[in-house]
Amino acid sequence: MKLINGHVAVKARVLPKTGDGFLMLAGEVGTWRGGYFASPPMQTAADLKALASGIEACEANVFRAVLRTPGEGDELLAARGIRPARYDIVVLFRTASVEAAQALRENVTYREIVKAMGAAARRTHEIVAANAGRLGDVDHSQDHCFLFNYFYADDHETLLKVWEYTAGWFQAKTALPNSALMQPLEGESCDYGLVNHASWPGWRTFLPSLMFRPTFRSFVLANFKANGVAAQPIIYRRV
């Protein structure tokens, strides 16, 4: 890893990884206007939530996009033939094990969710993933601002190291309370080597830092660029 502006670098305070499994289905349904989501597909999101609530898993949540915050790596994605992440609905299941997440993919009701998403969306993305890093469990019981950051890099080990340092910046500057790093299993779609899921209690806890702290660009975005990392963060609210 090439560390840019290392004088402000702080490694994240990580917790032990869990054995949790994740099954994530994302779709492009509505439309974006710049970085803002313009037409939320509320009926589709509500229908997916109703279906997801009928599946027994550790957690089942549906999210709708609100805002795309600054990222990095559009040129890298274009060079690799990967379309940018513009998913405005995400259905996420967290299970007790990776094996349970794999089995859930064959659940009859889950197949209905896939069919409904496919009928509504221009494009979908589905993965089964394991936990690759953790700052804390994401609390879905509150009406928080939820992050899904879709990462790509040619070198996976470099990507993990860059995440550790940039997550440290977010802990220090935005009081980021949690993060669950999801790594797709072998054989799953490799468009994104990691998907980071996290949350903040409200907009004021993180958005001003992205807009006004110079080190967000000179450290966070600069290290993504220097290490060949495409980061595509989208903020969601829970349906």
Beta strands, then each sheet from edge to edge (+ up, - down):
strand 1: 21-28
strand 2: 32-33
strand 3: 36-37
strand 4: 59-68
strand 5: 89-95
strand 6: 123-136
strand 7: 145-153
strand 8: 179-184
strand 9: 194-200
strand 10: 229-238
sheet 1: 1+ 5- 4+ 10- 7+ 9- 8+ 6- 1+
sheet 2: 2+ 3-
end
